[in-house]
Amino acid sequence: MLRNYSNSRTLGDNIRLGTLTAFTAGTINIASLLIFLSFTSNVTGHYAILAAEISKGNWTQVAVVGGWIFLFFFGSFLANFMVINFNKKSKYLAHSLPIVLEIICLMFVGIYGQFYYQKTLEETEYLVALMLFATGLQNGLTASISNFSVKTTHLTGTTTDLGILLSMFTHKKYRKNGELISRAKLLLSIMIAYVLGAVFSGLTYYYLEFRVFYVICLCLLVVIGYDAYKIHLRHFNTRYRYARIYKKPTLLAYLYDKIHGETERKEKRKLVFEE
């Protein structure tokens, strides 16, 4: 989900990343609405509030809402900054750092809300700001590494694009276009996952309350852990094959044989360049 970058990503990579992160975005958005009476997975409504507060001359609220919008923007900026600057060192590290920061932010919201939250206006404003920064990180990361194919914290563009695609499918020639079909599958999976996350949050909040943020962090850990597992599994398979081909015993090959049973070969395997 996180290893591949831009055009090297497959449809499966984008669907896995899109569904998991859209589920968390939907969960975050409804949890923040129920707790703080504010949406935090997008800033469309906040721009309208900003304009209304400017027209009223309520400059304190202008500063607060403007700060929220800036933090969402800064989260997106920081996520892409990490991707383009750390990508040469390690793609996985560059792509996982924004998710780690998002987990830290959401864990703080969950812990503070569960043990210290006094329902004051100032606390609410700070926690909403932190959640907007976290979702900005997520949206910036998914858009950056997928060449802007995956955006999961809001559904405005997703719904628009899906409507356009479905109208195109009324013509036979577009229904046979594999690229358009793949795009429609991705958008539909993101939309469904977002709605499921929102429903899950609405059903479980009254039982979990702020602990719902721990569930969100667990989902994000799955995103990070999936690629870490794949990387280590591939590394293990590479070292094991090397040991078997060159008859060089290693600890990994020994443990693999003990677990799965050692297979005896009657003849030595030949390399391609030896034939």
Disulfide bonds with the S-S distance in Angstrom:
none
